[in-house]
Amino acid sequence: MHLKNRHHNPYNLDALSNELPELKKYLLTTKYGKKSIDFANPKAVKYLNKALLKKHYNIKYWDFPDKNLCPPIPGRVDYIHHLSDLIGNKKNIKILDIGTGTTIIYALLGTAINNWNFVVSDIDKEALENAKKIISKNKLKDKIEVRLQKNPLNILKGIINPNEQFTATMCNPPFYKSAEEAKQANLKKQKGLHINSTKRNFSGTSNELWYTGGEKAFLHNYLYESSLYKENSIWFSSLVSKKENVKSMEISLKKLGAKSIKIIPMHQGNKITRIAAWSFLDIL
């Protein structure tokens, strides 16, 4: 984890339960006598993350349908801190969050931690309506603007205005090529957790989990579109879950004329992922 991430230590479940009493019914005691929650239970995970947001980031309202993906807060915080390192000491920071989803998590954390301003986009009208509710209830209308991507084949087109300037873009792309691939990955995960169930333990809808051609196809579409908006953002960035996608991204970015390319590793427990960041500008 990033050194500035406040979630290095084990969760203080008593303190979190005091902050959000609804969490208490999901607490359990392990065979070693320690308090924990059932991480295979989507509701338990949801209430844990709600408590983290309320206690550490003053996000008093955060709710969404159970069918949607519940983002683990510590990993999302890492992206914010790494992006902050990349941006440096710039002022009047404006971030574009691509595919913000119903939970609008990056914008919430970015405003809470760094007081950034955000534009958030998604192709899902229902998700954006829920995002607007979260924004309103947390009194963040002056900090976060919502935009609907009307063409699901586009990523930046139709979202970035011609003369608009962002400090950076960020994105957590869909991992899988299809519903079947997502299902098989879930079964593998549950087997490792010794769970006999057909449900994903972190839920998730089609827009959140898969994209035709998978992560690689999404990323290369994103790279190409970023080259059409070279002057509109100082940095473009994305999470990249599959290490094998990094090399092809670097090759494509060089062909597209990127002047700076950075691959930033991220570690959360046993999970390893990375942020790819690139710029077409002369970065000082």
Helices and strands as residue ranges (DSSP letters): H 13-19, G 21-26, E 27-29, E 35-37, H 42-57, H 73-87, E 94-98, H 105-114, E 117-122, H 125-137, E 144-148, E 166-171, H 179-192, H 206-209, H 214-227, E 233-240, H 244-256, E 260-268, E 271-279
